[in-house]
């Protein structure tokens, strides 16, 4: 019996103003210091060869997401399945604070 456990994998790639792929050091300039080289490392993408991507490790996503959902509900908020992606992006924004999001909506609203 072979069991597979699926989890979201996040890979990030950036380009310079001149359109050139960023170096690993330039990529880390956009990553939160708390997460650089721990939660986020530079890896090859499993399906796109020849480029270095910032990889946000999926091993702790489930635990973090469960805590965020519990916090939302403990504070009187309602959590719907359709809120999951929005909450996940808020989690990612703590790792990559330079990403711009539409923050006009909140989870549980």
Secondary structure, DSSP 8 states (H G I E B T S, - for coil): ---------EEE--B-TTS-B--HHHHHTTS-TTTBTTTEEEEE-SSSTT-EEEEE-GGGHHHHHHHHHHHHHHTT----GGGHHHHHHHHHHHH-TTS----S--TT-
